[in-house]
Amino acid sequence: MDSAEREAILQAGIELFDAGRYLAAHELFEELWESTEGAEGDFFKGLIQAAIALHHFQSGNLEGAAKLYSGHRRCLAAYLPAHAGLDVERFLAEMQTFLRPVLEKRAGEAVPFRPEVRPRIVSRSENETGAG
């Protein structure tokens, strides 16, 4: 896979993620992960885990969302503050804020998935211009 194809797949995955289509985004991130050698694969693995964590939350599987929380953070931490043009720092902060109610819930407590405040993957340039 050449770099232009990788970039197109990454952008398509980001668009799906930002639209709340987490399973579809996961599929594209997984394609990138499987075609990547070395430590760079952890970046895509982190995006995969983030997408599945939000899919679980959206589907009401709060335990599944909580289990994937630390995995995506661990994988993406090496890419702070930005990687591949993406604002990893902002993304991790948004994921933490959004999933905090899942992580802190009491047994039997319902936690609503609020799509209007869900995390988005923002490019570093969008963040610097205030867009996104």
Buried (B, 14 or more C-beta within 10 A) or exposed (E): EEEEEBEEBBBBBBBBBBEBBBEBBBBBBBBBBEEBEEEBBBBBBBBBBBBBBBBBBBEEBBEBBBBBBEBBBEBBEEBEEBBBEBBBBBBBEBBEEBBEBBEEEEEEEEBEBEEEEBBBBBBBEBBEEEEE
